[in-house]
Amino acid sequence: SMYFSHGDAGRALALAERAIDSTGQLATAWALRGHALLAAGDLDDALASFHRAIGLDPALADAQLAVADIYQRQNRPQRALATLQTLADRFPARQVPTAVLFREGLALAALGRPHDAIRAFRQAVEYGPGNADSLCALAQAHFAVGESAAARQELHLARAMEPAHAG
């Protein structure tokens, strides 16, 4: 909604609640409610709203990404990974969105699977427009498995791409 994009989560929440009250079956209203609750820091209720939205419309990729992000924030990387893999399965192999691959890498790294994380981060860099976040995460995963030369190379590329990046 326009309110949410302008930083007014309270108005967005009220609008979503009104839409839900009128039909109850509008997936986008449940997703908007989830985003507004997430902005307010209410992870559990946001998660419930996103699940309701996905139940009504399984094609809502932004709701699935939000669910994965909440699971990651709640230190539940296995649930995040399962959510992301379900989303990734909807795309042809080389067309999985970079945002999905990057988050898969984060979940895999959190699960102590750095080699799998490297694969996901590398795909995120190769498939989409490369970005410094993906390159820094890839470097960190290389470093975790003792591949410091590869890590330095990724950091060099990240610095060249975005000199002011915090990573």
NORTA-V106190 format. One line per field, one symbol per residue. ss: DSSP state (@ for helix, = for strand, . for the rest). A space follows every 50 residues. Layout:
ss->???
//
This chain:
ss->.@@@@...@@@@@@@@@@@@@@....@@@@@@@@@@@@@...@@@@@@@@ @@@@@@....@@@@@@@@@@@@@...@@@@@@@@@@@@....@@@..@@@ @@@@@@@@@@...@@@@@@@@@@@@@@....@@@@@@@@@@@@@...@@@ @@@@@@@@@@@......
//
